[in-house]
């Protein structure tokens, strides 16, 4: 397991766990980051922001958010 923040462009990963406080977890779950969800990394730029495909939607998340999402 590693944080989503370490994923690279082109990776296809699964959400293994969501960390952080309850409010943060709920926000990420509302976006679709739930255990078992497949996440395709579209762009992982050097500035820390990550663009992903998740459930047929394209989302941009910050590196702080990505650090709370553990993947496998």
PQR file with spaces between the fields and no chain letter, atoms N, CA, C, O and H, PARSE charges and radii, in Angstrom:
ATOM       1  N    UNK     1       0.838   -1.184    0.000 -0.4000 1.5000
ATOM       2  CA   UNK     1       0.000    0.000    0.000 -0.0000 2.0000
ATOM       3  C    UNK     1       0.882    1.246    0.000  0.5500 1.7000
ATOM       4  O    UNK     1       1.944    1.284    0.621 -0.5500 1.4000
ATOM       5  N    UNK     2       0.406    2.258   -0.715 -0.4000 1.5000
ATOM       6  CA   UNK     2       1.093    3.551   -0.732 -0.0000 2.0000
ATOM       7  C    UNK     2       0.053    4.644   -0.970  0.5500 1.7000
ATOM       8  O    UNK     2      -1.048    4.358   -1.439 -0.5500 1.4000
ATOM       9  H    UNK     2      -0.457    2.227   -1.219  0.4000 1.0000
ATOM      10  N    UNK     3       0.393    5.890   -0.651 -0.4000 1.5000
ATOM      11  CA   UNK     3      -0.553    6.981   -0.888 -0.0000 2.0000
ATOM      12  C    UNK     3      -0.744    7.241   -2.384  0.5500 1.7000
ATOM      13  O    UNK     3       0.181    7.060   -3.176 -0.5500 1.4000
ATOM      14  H    UNK     3       1.287    6.123   -0.270  0.4000 1.0000
ATOM      15  N    UNK     4      -1.927    7.659   -2.754 -0.4000 1.5000
ATOM      16  CA   UNK     4      -2.225    8.014   -4.137 -0.0000 2.0000
ATOM      17  C    UNK     4      -1.279    9.106   -4.632  0.5500 1.7000
ATOM      18  O    UNK     4      -1.010    9.195   -5.830 -0.5500 1.4000
ATOM      19  H    UNK     4      -2.678    7.806   -2.110  0.4000 1.0000
ATOM      20  N    UNK     5      -0.781    9.924   -3.733 -0.4000 1.5000
ATOM      21  CA   UNK     5       0.142   11.003   -4.101 -0.0000 2.0000
ATOM      22  C    UNK     5       1.404   10.472   -4.777  0.5500 1.7000
ATOM      23  O    UNK     5       2.070   11.222   -5.491 -0.5500 1.4000
ATOM      24  H    UNK     5      -0.999    9.851   -2.760  0.4000 1.0000
ATOM      25  N    UNK     6       1.749    9.202   -4.572 -0.4000 1.5000
ATOM      26  CA   UNK     6       2.952    8.615   -5.165 -0.0000 2.0000
ATOM      27  C    UNK     6       2.683    7.917   -6.493  0.5500 1.7000
ATOM      28  O    UNK     6       3.616    7.413   -7.119 -0.5500 1.4000
ATOM      29  H    UNK     6       1.207    8.594   -3.992  0.4000 1.0000
ATOM      30  N    UNK     7       1.435    7.875   -6.932 -0.4000 1.5000
ATOM      31  CA   UNK     7       1.099    7.218   -8.198 -0.0000 2.0000
ATOM      32  C    UNK     7       1.639    8.036   -9.368  0.5500 1.7000
ATOM      33  O    UNK     7       1.854    9.243   -9.258 -0.5500 1.4000
ATOM      34  H    UNK     7       0.677    8.284   -6.424  0.4000 1.0000
ATOM      35  N    UNK     8       1.854    7.342  -10.501 -0.4000 1.5000
ATOM      36  CA   UNK     8       2.388    8.002  -11.686 -0.0000 2.0000
ATOM      37  C    UNK     8       1.355    8.017  -12.805  0.5500 1.7000
ATOM      38  O    UNK     8       0.427    7.208  -12.827 -0.5500 1.4000
ATOM      39  H    UNK     8       1.679    6.362  -10.590  0.4000 1.0000
ATOM      40  N    UNK     9       1.531    8.936  -13.716 -0.4000 1.5000
ATOM      41  CA   UNK     9       0.657    9.027  -14.884 -0.0000 2.0000
ATOM      42  C    UNK     9       0.586    7.668  -15.575  0.5500 1.7000
ATOM      43  O    UNK     9       1.614    7.039  -15.828 -0.5500 1.4000
ATOM      44  H    UNK     9       2.285    9.593  -13.698  0.4000 1.0000
ATOM      45  N    UNK    10      -0.630    7.219  -15.880 -0.4000 1.5000
ATOM      46  CA   UNK    10      -0.838    5.940  -16.547 -0.0000 2.0000
ATOM      47  C    UNK    10      -1.125    4.785  -15.607  0.5500 1.7000
ATOM      48  O    UNK    10      -1.584    3.734  -16.053 -0.5500 1.4000
ATOM      49  H    UNK    10      -1.465    7.729  -15.675  0.4000 1.0000
ATOM      50  N    UNK    11      -0.864    4.954  -14.313 -0.4000 1.5000
ATOM      51  CA   UNK    11      -1.142    3.881  -13.347 -0.0000 2.0000
ATOM      52  C    UNK    11      -2.644    3.644  -13.230  0.5500 1.7000
ATOM      53  O    UNK    11      -3.441    4.576  -13.335 -0.5500 1.4000
ATOM      54  H    UNK    11      -0.491    5.808  -13.951  0.4000 1.0000
ATOM      55  N    UNK    12      -3.014    2.393  -13.013 -0.4000 1.5000
ATOM      56  CA   UNK    12      -4.389    2.008  -12.690 -0.0000 2.0000
ATOM      57  C    UNK    12      -4.314    1.344  -11.325  0.5500 1.7000
ATOM      58  O    UNK    12      -3.662    0.312  -11.168 -0.5500 1.4000
ATOM      59  H    UNK    12      -2.366    1.636  -12.928  0.4000 1.0000
ATOM      60  N    UNK    13      -4.979    1.932  -10.341 -0.4000 1.5000
ATOM      61  CA   UNK    13      -4.841    1.476   -8.959 -0.0000 2.0000
ATOM      62  C    UNK    13      -6.212    1.271   -8.333  0.5500 1.7000
ATOM      63  O    UNK    13      -7.230    1.700   -8.874 -0.5500 1.4000
ATOM      64  H    UNK    13      -5.509    2.770  -10.470  0.4000 1.0000
ATOM      65  N    UNK    14      -6.217    0.606   -7.184 -0.4000 1.5000
ATOM      66  CA   UNK    14      -7.441    0.407   -6.409 -0.0000 2.0000
ATOM      67  C    UNK    14      -7.312    1.125   -5.073  0.5500 1.7000
ATOM      68  O    UNK    14      -6.247    1.129   -4.457 -0.5500 1.4000
ATOM      69  H    UNK    14      -5.389    0.257   -6.745  0.4000 1.0000
ATOM      70  N    UNK    15      -8.407    1.731   -4.633 -0.4000 1.5000
ATOM      71  CA   UNK    15      -8.426    2.378   -3.321 -0.0000 2.0000
ATOM      72  C    UNK    15      -8.433    1.285   -2.256  0.5500 1.7000
ATOM      73  O    UNK    15      -9.293    0.404   -2.269 -0.5500 1.4000
ATOM      74  H    UNK    15      -9.273    1.728   -5.134  0.4000 1.0000
ATOM      75  N    UNK    16      -7.471    1.344   -1.334 -0.4000 1.5000
ATOM      76  CA   UNK    16      -7.366    0.342   -0.277 -0.0000 2.0000
ATOM      77  C    UNK    16      -7.880    0.873    1.065  0.5500 1.7000
ATOM      78  O    UNK    16      -8.430    0.117    1.866 -0.5500 1.4000
ATOM      79  H    UNK    16      -6.772    2.059   -1.324  0.4000 1.0000
ATOM      80  N    UNK    17      -7.700    2.183    1.308 -0.4000 1.5000
ATOM      81  CA   UNK    17      -8.100    2.764    2.593 -0.0000 2.0000
ATOM      82  C    UNK    17      -8.130    4.276    2.452  0.5500 1.7000
ATOM      83  O    UNK    17      -7.389    4.854    1.657 -0.5500 1.4000
ATOM      84  H    UNK    17      -7.254    2.797    0.657  0.4000 1.0000
ATOM      85  N    UNK    18      -8.994    4.909    3.234 -0.4000 1.5000
ATOM      86  CA   UNK    18      -9.073    6.371    3.277 -0.0000 2.0000
ATOM      87  C    UNK    18      -8.703    6.815    4.684  0.5500 1.7000
ATOM      88  O    UNK    18      -9.291    6.349    5.660 -0.5500 1.4000
ATOM      89  H    UNK    18      -9.596    4.440    3.880  0.4000 1.0000
ATOM      90  N    UNK    19      -7.732    7.710    4.791 -0.4000 1.5000
ATOM      91  CA   UNK    19      -7.316    8.225    6.087 -0.0000 2.0000
ATOM      92  C    UNK    19      -7.862    9.622    6.327  0.5500 1.7000
ATOM      93  O    UNK    19      -8.615   10.157    5.514 -0.5500 1.4000
ATOM      94  H    UNK    19      -7.254    8.088    3.998  0.4000 1.0000
ATOM      95  N    UNK    20      -7.474   10.199    7.444 -0.4000 1.5000
ATOM      96  CA   UNK    20      -7.885   11.562    7.771 -0.0000 2.0000
ATOM      97  C    UNK    20      -9.048   11.601    8.736  0.5500 1.7000
ATOM      98  O    UNK    20      -9.490   10.573    9.248 -0.5500 1.4000
ATOM      99  H    UNK    20      -6.862    9.764    8.105  0.4000 1.0000
ATOM     100  N    UNK    21      -9.541   12.817    8.976 -0.4000 1.5000
ATOM     101  CA   UNK    21     -10.656   12.981    9.910 -0.0000 2.0000
ATOM     102  C    UNK    21     -11.976   12.597    9.232  0.5500 1.7000
ATOM     103  O    UNK    21     -12.019   12.379    8.021 -0.5500 1.4000
ATOM     104  H    UNK    21      -9.183   13.652    8.560  0.4000 1.0000
ATOM     105  N    UNK    22     -13.029   12.519   10.011 -0.4000 1.5000
ATOM     106  CA   UNK    22     -14.324   12.056    9.486 -0.0000 2.0000
ATOM     107  C    UNK    22     -14.854   12.955    8.373  0.5500 1.7000
ATOM     108  O    UNK    22     -15.395   12.467    7.380 -0.5500 1.4000
ATOM     109  H    UNK    22     -12.994   12.696   10.994  0.4000 1.0000
ATOM     110  N    UNK    23     -14.700   14.259    8.537 -0.4000 1.5000
ATOM     111  CA   UNK    23     -15.182   15.196    7.515 -0.0000 2.0000
ATOM     112  C    UNK    23     -14.432   14.997    6.195  0.5500 1.7000
ATOM     113  O    UNK    23     -15.036   14.992    5.122 -0.5500 1.4000
ATOM     114  H    UNK    23     -14.260   14.656    9.343  0.4000 1.0000
ATOM     115  N    UNK    24     -13.119   14.835    6.288 -0.4000 1.5000
ATOM     116  CA   UNK    24     -12.304   14.609    5.092 -0.0000 2.0000
ATOM     117  C    UNK    24     -12.627   13.289    4.424  0.5500 1.7000
ATOM     118  O    UNK    24     -12.714   13.212    3.199 -0.5500 1.4000
ATOM     119  H    UNK    24     -12.629   14.839    7.159  0.4000 1.0000
ATOM     120  N    UNK    25     -12.807   12.239    5.231 -0.4000 1.5000
ATOM     121  CA   UNK    25     -13.171   10.925    4.680 -0.0000 2.0000
ATOM     122  C    UNK    25     -14.496   10.998    3.944  0.5500 1.7000
ATOM     123  O    UNK    25     -14.636   10.460    2.846 -0.5500 1.4000
ATOM     124  H    UNK    25     -12.736   12.301    6.226  0.4000 1.0000
ATOM     125  N    UNK    26     -15.470   11.670    4.553 -0.4000 1.5000
ATOM     126  CA   UNK    26     -16.792   11.779    3.932 -0.0000 2.0000
ATOM     127  C    UNK    26     -16.702   12.513    2.602  0.5500 1.7000
ATOM     128  O    UNK    26     -17.332   12.110    1.624 -0.5500 1.4000
ATOM     129  H    UNK    26     -15.355   12.107    5.445  0.4000 1.0000
ATOM     130  N    UNK    27     -15.926   13.583    2.562 -0.4000 1.5000
ATOM     131  CA   UNK    27     -15.765   14.340    1.320 -0.0000 2.0000
ATOM     132  C    UNK    27     -15.171   13.455    0.221  0.5500 1.7000
ATOM     133  O    UNK    27     -15.665   13.447   -0.906 -0.5500 1.4000
ATOM     134  H    UNK    27     -15.414   13.911    3.356  0.4000 1.0000
ATOM     135  N    UNK    28     -14.117   12.715    0.550 -0.4000 1.5000
ATOM     136  CA   UNK    28     -13.490   11.842   -0.445 -0.0000 2.0000
ATOM     137  C    UNK    28     -14.440   10.728   -0.880  0.5500 1.7000
ATOM     138  O    UNK    28     -14.493   10.386   -2.061 -0.5500 1.4000
ATOM     139  H    UNK    28     -13.716   12.722    1.466  0.4000 1.0000
ATOM     140  N    UNK    29     -15.186   10.165    0.061 -0.4000 1.5000
ATOM     141  CA   UNK    29     -16.159    9.127   -0.286 -0.0000 2.0000
ATOM     142  C    UNK    29     -17.263    9.687   -1.170  0.5500 1.7000
ATOM     143  O    UNK    29     -17.724    9.009   -2.088 -0.5500 1.4000
ATOM     144  H    UNK    29     -15.143   10.443    1.021  0.4000 1.0000
ATOM     145  N    UNK    30     -17.692   10.919   -0.903 -0.4000 1.5000
ATOM     146  CA   UNK    30     -18.712   11.556   -1.740 -0.0000 2.0000
ATOM     147  C    UNK    30     -18.216   11.763   -3.170  0.5500 1.7000
ATOM     148  O    UNK    30     -19.008   11.741   -4.113 -0.5500 1.4000
ATOM     149  H    UNK    30     -17.318   11.470   -0.157  0.4000 1.0000
ATOM     150  N    UNK    31     -16.912   11.963   -3.331 -0.4000 1.5000
ATOM     151  CA   UNK    31     -16.326   12.100   -4.662 -0.0000 2.0000
ATOM     152  C    UNK    31     -16.206   10.755   -5.375  0.5500 1.7000
ATOM     153  O    UNK    31     -16.007   10.710   -6.588 -0.5500 1.4000
ATOM     154  H    UNK    31     -16.269   11.981   -2.565  0.4000 1.0000
ATOM     155  N    UNK    32     -16.329    9.647   -4.613 -0.4000 1.5000
ATOM     156  CA   UNK    32     -16.233    8.318   -5.204 -0.0000 2.0000
ATOM     157  C    UNK    32     -15.026    7.518   -4.772  0.5500 1.7000
ATOM     158  O    UNK    32     -14.850    6.382   -5.211 -0.5500 1.4000
ATOM     159  H    UNK    32     -16.491    9.684   -3.627  0.4000 1.0000
ATOM     160  N    UNK    33     -14.190    8.089   -3.919 -0.4000 1.5000
ATOM     161  CA   UNK    33     -13.013    7.377   -3.420 -0.0000 2.0000
ATOM     162  C    UNK    33     -13.443    6.459   -2.281  0.5500 1.7000
ATOM     163  O    UNK    33     -13.369    6.829   -1.110 -0.5500 1.4000
ATOM     164  H    UNK    33     -14.333    9.012   -3.563  0.4000 1.0000
ATOM     165  N    UNK    34     -13.890    5.266   -2.636 -0.4000 1.5000
ATOM     166  CA   UNK    34     -14.310    4.263   -1.662 -0.0000 2.0000
ATOM     167  C    UNK    34     -13.427    3.038   -1.829  0.5500 1.7000
ATOM     168  O    UNK    34     -12.861    2.820   -2.901 -0.5500 1.4000
ATOM     169  H    UNK    34     -13.950    4.966   -3.588  0.4000 1.0000
ATOM     170  N    UNK    35     -13.305    2.241   -0.784 -0.4000 1.5000
ATOM     171  CA   UNK    35     -12.471    1.043   -0.832 -0.0000 2.0000
ATOM     172  C    UNK    35     -12.927    0.159   -1.989  0.5500 1.7000
ATOM     173  O    UNK    35     -14.110   -0.147   -2.135 -0.5500 1.4000
ATOM     174  H    UNK    35     -13.764    2.418    0.087  0.4000 1.0000
ATOM     175  N    UNK    36     -11.956   -0.242   -2.804 -0.4000 1.5000
ATOM     176  CA   UNK    36     -12.230   -1.106   -3.945 -0.0000 2.0000
ATOM     177  C    UNK    36     -12.442   -0.373   -5.254  0.5500 1.7000
ATOM     178  O    UNK    36     -12.474   -1.007   -6.310 -0.5500 1.4000
ATOM     179  H    UNK    36     -10.995    0.006   -2.685  0.4000 1.0000
ATOM     180  N    UNK    37     -12.588    0.949   -5.217 -0.4000 1.5000
ATOM     181  CA   UNK    37     -12.808    1.720   -6.446 -0.0000 2.0000
ATOM     182  C    UNK    37     -11.534    1.756   -7.285  0.5500 1.7000
ATOM     183  O    UNK    37     -10.437    1.924   -6.752 -0.5500 1.4000
ATOM     184  H    UNK    37     -12.562    1.463   -4.360  0.4000 1.0000
ATOM     185  N    UNK    38     -11.686    1.595   -8.607 -0.4000 1.5000
ATOM     186  CA   UNK    38     -10.539    1.707   -9.507 -0.0000 2.0000
ATOM     187  C    UNK    38     -10.317    3.169   -9.848  0.5500 1.7000
ATOM     188  O    UNK    38     -11.261    3.903  -10.142 -0.5500 1.4000
ATOM     189  H    UNK    38     -12.577    1.459   -9.040  0.4000 1.0000
ATOM     190  N    UNK    39      -9.056    3.581   -9.804 -0.4000 1.5000
ATOM     191  CA   UNK    39      -8.667    4.954  -10.111 -0.0000 2.0000
ATOM     192  C    UNK    39      -7.608    4.898  -11.207  0.5500 1.7000
ATOM     193  O    UNK    39      -6.588    4.225  -11.054 -0.5500 1.4000
ATOM     194  H    UNK    39      -8.290    2.985   -9.565  0.4000 1.0000
ATOM     195  N    UNK    40      -7.846    5.598  -12.304 -0.4000 1.5000
ATOM     196  CA   UNK    40      -6.876    5.701  -13.392 -0.0000 2.0000
ATOM     197  C    UNK    40      -6.202    7.065  -13.294  0.5500 1.7000
ATOM     198  O    UNK    40      -6.876    8.095  -13.279 -0.5500 1.4000
ATOM     199  H    UNK    40      -8.675    6.145  -12.428  0.4000 1.0000
ATOM     200  N    UNK    41      -4.874    7.071  -13.226 -0.4000 1.5000
ATOM     201  CA   UNK    41      -4.135    8.322  -13.088 -0.0000 2.0000
ATOM     202  C    UNK    41      -3.935    8.927  -14.477  0.5500 1.7000
ATOM     203  O    UNK    41      -3.237    8.356  -15.315 -0.5500 1.4000
ATOM     204  H    UNK    41      -4.326    6.234  -13.238  0.4000 1.0000
ATOM     205  N    UNK    42      -4.548   10.078  -14.711 -0.4000 1.5000
ATOM     206  CA   UNK    42      -4.443   10.771  -15.995 -0.0000 2.0000
ATOM     207  C    UNK    42      -3.204   11.658  -16.015  0.5500 1.7000
ATOM     208  O    UNK    42      -2.469   11.687  -17.002 -0.5500 1.4000
ATOM     209  H    UNK    42      -5.115   10.541  -14.030  0.4000 1.0000
ATOM     210  N    UNK    43      -2.979   12.376  -14.930 -0.4000 1.5000
ATOM     211  CA   UNK    43      -1.828   13.267  -14.846 -0.0000 2.0000
ATOM     212  C    UNK    43      -1.405   13.406  -13.392  0.5500 1.7000
ATOM     213  O    UNK    43      -2.210   13.728  -12.518 -0.5500 1.4000
ATOM     214  H    UNK    43      -3.576   12.353  -14.128  0.4000 1.0000
ATOM     215  N    UNK    44      -0.138   13.158  -13.157 -0.4000 1.5000
ATOM     216  CA   UNK    44       0.440   13.363  -11.827 -0.0000 2.0000
ATOM     217  C    UNK    44       1.589   14.342  -12.017  0.5500 1.7000
ATOM     218  O    UNK    44       2.726   13.932  -12.253 -0.5500 1.4000
ATOM     219  H    UNK    44       0.516   12.896  -13.867  0.4000 1.0000
ATOM     220  N    UNK    45       1.297   15.626  -11.916 -0.4000 1.5000
ATOM     221  CA   UNK    45       2.279   16.662  -12.216 -0.0000 2.0000
ATOM     222  C    UNK    45       3.210   16.906  -11.038  0.5500 1.7000
ATOM     223  O    UNK    45       2.925   16.510   -9.907 -0.5500 1.4000
ATOM     224  H    UNK    45       0.374   15.959  -11.725  0.4000 1.0000
ATOM     225  N    UNK    46       4.304   17.551  -11.318 -0.4000 1.5000
ATOM     226  CA   UNK    46       5.293   17.836  -10.297 -0.0000 2.0000
ATOM     227  C    UNK    46       4.821   18.808   -9.229  0.5500 1.7000
ATOM     228  O    UNK    46       5.418   18.881   -8.155 -0.5500 1.4000
ATOM     229  H    UNK    46       4.536   17.872  -12.236  0.4000 1.0000
ATOM     230  N    UNK    47       3.745   19.564   -9.509 -0.4000 1.5000
ATOM     231  CA   UNK    47       3.261   20.529   -8.519 -0.0000 2.0000
ATOM     232  C    UNK    47       2.416   19.876   -7.437  0.5500 1.7000
ATOM     233  O    UNK    47       1.979   20.545   -6.500 -0.5500 1.4000
ATOM     234  H    UNK    47       3.259   19.504  -10.381  0.4000 1.0000
ATOM     235  N    UNK    48       2.181   18.565   -7.560 -0.4000 1.5000
ATOM     236  CA   UNK    48       1.461   17.840   -6.524 -0.0000 2.0000
ATOM     237  C    UNK    48       0.008   17.569   -6.820  0.5500 1.7000
ATOM     238  O    UNK    48      -0.590   16.699   -6.187 -0.5500 1.4000
ATOM     239  H    UNK    48       2.535   18.021   -8.321  0.4000 1.0000
ATOM     240  N    UNK    49      -0.587   18.286   -7.764 -0.4000 1.5000
ATOM     241  CA   UNK    49      -1.977   18.019   -8.109 -0.0000 2.0000
ATOM     242  C    UNK    49      -2.070   16.786   -8.997  0.5500 1.7000
ATOM     243  O    UNK    49      -1.183   16.520   -9.808 -0.5500 1.4000
ATOM     244  H    UNK    49      -0.102   18.993   -8.278  0.4000 1.0000
ATOM     245  N    UNK    50      -3.156   16.039   -8.831 -0.4000 1.5000
ATOM     246  CA   UNK    50      -3.343   14.793   -9.571 -0.0000 2.0000
ATOM     247  C    UNK    50      -4.704   14.832  -10.247  0.5500 1.7000
ATOM     248  O    UNK    50      -5.707   15.197   -9.634 -0.5500 1.4000
ATOM     249  H    UNK    50      -3.876   16.255   -8.172  0.4000 1.0000
ATOM     250  N    UNK    51      -4.724   14.450  -11.524 -0.4000 1.5000
ATOM     251  CA   UNK    51      -5.984   14.330  -12.256 -0.0000 2.0000
ATOM     252  C    UNK    51      -6.238   12.844  -12.456  0.5500 1.7000
ATOM     253  O    UNK    51      -5.371   12.114  -12.934 -0.5500 1.4000
ATOM     254  H    UNK    51      -3.909   14.154  -12.022  0.4000 1.0000
ATOM     255  N    UNK    52      -7.441   12.403  -12.083 -0.4000 1.5000
ATOM     256  CA   UNK    52      -7.778   10.980  -12.145 -0.0000 2.0000
ATOM     257  C    UNK    52      -9.107   10.774  -12.861  0.5500 1.7000
ATOM     258  O    UNK    52      -9.942   11.675  -12.928 -0.5500 1.4000
ATOM     259  H    UNK    52      -8.146   12.996  -11.694  0.4000 1.0000
ATOM     260  N    UNK    53      -9.282    9.567  -13.393 -0.4000 1.5000
ATOM     261  CA   UNK    53     -10.593    9.105  -13.841 -0.0000 2.0000
ATOM     262  C    UNK    53     -11.111    8.197  -12.745  0.5500 1.7000
ATOM     263  O    UNK    53     -10.421    7.279  -12.303 -0.5500 1.4000
ATOM     264  H    UNK    53      -8.603    8.835  -13.338  0.4000 1.0000
ATOM     265  N    UNK    54     -12.333    8.461  -12.312 -0.4000 1.5000
ATOM     266  CA   UNK    54     -12.947    7.686  -11.243 -0.0000 2.0000
ATOM     267  C    UNK    54     -14.429    7.577  -11.550  0.5500 1.7000
ATOM     268  O    UNK    54     -15.132    8.586  -11.608 -0.5500 1.4000
ATOM     269  H    UNK    54     -12.894    9.207  -12.672  0.4000 1.0000
ATOM     270  N    UNK    55     -14.905    6.357  -11.745 -0.4000 1.5000
ATOM     271  CA   UNK    55     -16.325    6.136  -12.046 -0.0000 2.0000
ATOM     272  C    UNK    55     -16.791    6.997  -13.213  0.5500 1.7000
ATOM     273  O    UNK    55     -17.814    7.676  -13.123 -0.5500 1.4000
ATOM     274  H    UNK    55     -14.334    5.537  -11.697  0.4000 1.0000
ATOM     275  N    UNK    56     -16.044    6.966  -14.298 -0.4000 1.5000
ATOM     276  CA   UNK    56     -16.377    7.688  -15.532 -0.0000 2.0000
ATOM     277  C    UNK    56     -16.399    9.202  -15.366  0.5500 1.7000
ATOM     278  O    UNK    56     -17.000    9.902  -16.181 -0.5500 1.4000
ATOM     279  H    UNK    56     -15.213    6.415  -14.371  0.4000 1.0000
ATOM     280  N    UNK    57     -15.756    9.714  -14.329 -0.4000 1.5000
ATOM     281  CA   UNK    57     -15.626   11.156  -14.118 -0.0000 2.0000
ATOM     282  C    UNK    57     -14.153   11.505  -13.992  0.5500 1.7000
ATOM     283  O    UNK    57     -13.360   10.725  -13.464 -0.5500 1.4000
ATOM     284  H    UNK    57     -15.268    9.145  -13.667  0.4000 1.0000
ATOM     285  N    UNK    58     -13.802   12.670  -14.475 -0.4000 1.5000
ATOM     286  CA   UNK    58     -12.432   13.153  -14.336 -0.0000 2.0000
ATOM     287  C    UNK    58     -12.401   14.152  -13.186  0.5500 1.7000
ATOM     288  O    UNK    58     -13.170   15.113  -13.165 -0.5500 1.4000
ATOM     289  H    UNK    58     -14.446   13.304  -14.903  0.4000 1.0000
ATOM     290  N    UNK    59     -11.504   13.916  -12.228 -0.4000 1.5000
ATOM     291  CA   UNK    59     -11.397   14.760  -11.036 -0.0000 2.0000
ATOM     292  C    UNK    59      -9.967   15.236  -10.856  0.5500 1.7000
ATOM     293  O    UNK    59      -9.019   14.524  -11.189 -0.5500 1.4000
ATOM     294  H    UNK    59     -10.879   13.135  -12.245  0.4000 1.0000
ATOM     295  N    UNK    60      -9.817   16.435  -10.334 -0.4000 1.5000
ATOM     296  CA   UNK    60      -8.505   16.942   -9.937 -0.0000 2.0000
ATOM     297  C    UNK    60      -8.498   17.038   -8.418  0.5500 1.7000
ATOM     298  O    UNK    60      -9.414   17.602   -7.818 -0.5500 1.4000
ATOM     299  H    UNK    60     -10.587   17.013  -10.063  0.4000 1.0000
ATOM     300  N    UNK    61      -7.462   16.485   -7.804 -0.4000 1.5000
ATOM     301  CA   UNK    61      -7.343   16.556   -6.346 -0.0000 2.0000
ATOM     302  C    UNK    61      -5.958   17.080   -5.978  0.5500 1.7000
ATOM     303  O    UNK    61      -5.001   16.948   -6.740 -0.5500 1.4000
ATOM     304  H    UNK    61      -6.718   16.028   -8.291  0.4000 1.0000
ATOM     305  N    UNK    62      -5.879   17.668   -4.806 -0.4000 1.5000
ATOM     306  CA   UNK    62      -4.604   18.209   -4.331 -0.0000 2.0000
ATOM     307  C    UNK    62      -3.723   17.089   -3.782  0.5500 1.7000
ATOM     308  O    UNK    62      -4.191   15.985   -3.505 -0.5500 1.4000
ATOM     309  H    UNK    62      -6.657   17.775   -4.186  0.4000 1.0000
ATOM     310  N    UNK    63      -2.455   17.398   -3.633 -0.4000 1.5000
ATOM     311  CA   UNK    63      -1.536   16.409   -3.072 -0.0000 2.0000
ATOM     312  C    UNK    63      -1.897   16.075   -1.630  0.5500 1.7000
ATOM     313  O    UNK    63      -1.671   14.951   -1.182 -0.5500 1.4000
ATOM     314  H    UNK    63      -2.074   18.296   -3.857  0.4000 1.0000
ATOM     315  N    UNK    64      -2.462   17.048   -0.891 -0.4000 1.5000
ATOM     316  CA   UNK    64      -2.872   16.788    0.492 -0.0000 2.0000
ATOM     317  C    UNK    64      -4.004   15.760    0.532  0.5500 1.7000
ATOM     318  O    UNK    64      -4.007   14.865    1.377 -0.5500 1.4000
ATOM     319  H    UNK    64      -2.646   17.961   -1.255  0.4000 1.0000
ATOM     320  N    UNK    65      -4.959   15.893   -0.380 -0.4000 1.5000
ATOM     321  CA   UNK    65      -6.050   14.914   -0.447 -0.0000 2.0000
ATOM     322  C    UNK    65      -5.505   13.553   -0.885  0.5500 1.7000
ATOM     323  O    UNK    65      -5.869   12.519   -0.327 -0.5500 1.4000
ATOM     324  H    UNK    65      -4.957   16.620   -1.067  0.4000 1.0000
ATOM     325  N    UNK    66      -4.629   13.569   -1.889 -0.4000 1.5000
ATOM     326  CA   UNK    66      -4.077   12.324   -2.422 -0.0000 2.0000
ATOM     327  C    UNK    66      -3.261   11.573   -1.374  0.5500 1.7000
ATOM     328  O    UNK    66      -3.186   10.344   -1.415 -0.5500 1.4000
ATOM     329  H    UNK    66      -4.333   14.410   -2.343  0.4000 1.0000
ATOM     330  N    UNK    67      -2.655   12.289   -0.445 -0.4000 1.5000
ATOM     331  CA   UNK    67      -1.851   11.654    0.600 -0.0000 2.0000
ATOM     332  C    UNK    67      -2.712   10.860    1.574  0.5500 1.7000
ATOM     333  O    UNK    67      -2.201    9.977    2.263 -0.5500 1.4000
ATOM     334  H    UNK    67      -2.716   13.287   -0.412  0.4000 1.0000
ATOM     335  N    UNK    68      -4.008   11.153    1.645 -0.4000 1.5000
ATOM     336  CA   UNK    68      -4.910   10.458    2.569 -0.0000 2.0000
ATOM     337  C    UNK    68      -5.557    9.225    1.953  0.5500 1.7000
ATOM     338  O    UNK    68      -6.227    8.459    2.645 -0.5500 1.4000
ATOM     339  H    UNK    68      -4.423   11.870    1.086  0.4000 1.0000
ATOM     340  N    UNK    69      -5.357    9.033    0.653 -0.4000 1.5000
ATOM     341  CA   UNK    69      -5.958    7.896   -0.052 -0.0000 2.0000
ATOM     342  C    UNK    69      -4.879    6.844   -0.258  0.5500 1.7000
ATOM     343  O    UNK    69      -3.932    7.058   -1.014 -0.5500 1.4000
ATOM     344  H    UNK    69      -4.813    9.655    0.091  0.4000 1.0000
ATOM     345  N    UNK    70      -5.022    5.712    0.412 -0.4000 1.5000
ATOM     346  CA   UNK    70      -4.055    4.623    0.270 -0.0000 2.0000
ATOM     347  C    UNK    70      -4.511    3.716   -0.869  0.5500 1.7000
ATOM     348  O    UNK    70      -5.690    3.382   -0.980 -0.5500 1.4000
ATOM     349  H    UNK    70      -5.791    5.538    1.026  0.4000 1.0000
ATOM     350  N    UNK    71      -3.555    3.323   -1.714 -0.4000 1.5000
ATOM     351  CA   UNK    71      -3.870    2.521   -2.896 -0.0000 2.0000
ATOM     352  C    UNK    71      -3.068    1.229   -2.915  0.5500 1.7000
ATOM     353  O    UNK    71      -2.070    1.078   -2.212 -0.5500 1.4000
ATOM     354  H    UNK    71      -2.597    3.595   -1.624  0.4000 1.0000
ATOM     355  N    UNK    72      -3.533    0.310   -3.736 -0.4000 1.5000
ATOM     356  CA   UNK    72      -2.778   -0.929   -3.961 -0.0000 2.0000
ATOM     357  C    UNK    72      -2.773   -1.228   -5.438  0.5500 1.7000
ATOM     358  O    UNK    72      -2.195   -2.228   -5.863 -0.5500 1.4000
ATOM     359  H    UNK    72      -4.344    0.432   -4.308  0.4000 1.0000
